[in-house]
C-alpha cells in the first residue's frame, strides 16, 4: 500500500485550554483525516454488498479478507483527500 503524502491533517483536534481553576488541558491532535476517512470507508465496505465481492476475491486469492479490505479502505480515503484537494484548488 502506498502511503499518501497528504494525510488531511488532524480529524478531531482538541486545542490547549485553561480552566477557571487555573488548570491546563493539553491539546491533542487526534487521528488524521486520512485514518478517519479509511475507517468510514471500511465501515461502508463491511455493511454493504461490496463485502461479499471482497470476500469472494480474498477467498479466490487465498488471502485474509483484512488483507484486501484495509488497503482498499485507504485507497478510498486517498481518493477522498484528492477530491477534497481539487475542490480547494478550484477556489
JOQUISUL-V341039 format. One record per residue. SS is DSSP state (H for helix, E for strand, C for the rest). Layout:
ss->{SS/SS}
This chain:
ss->{C/C/C/C/C/C/C/C/C/E/C/C/C/E/C/C/E/E/C/C/C/C/C/E/E/C/C/E/C/C/C/E/H/H/H/H/H/H/H/H/H/H/H/H/H/H/H/C/C/H/H/H/H/H/H/H/H/H/H/H/H/C/C/C/H/H/H/H/H/H/H/H/H/H/H/H/H/H/H/H/H/H/H/H/H/H/H/H/H/H/C}
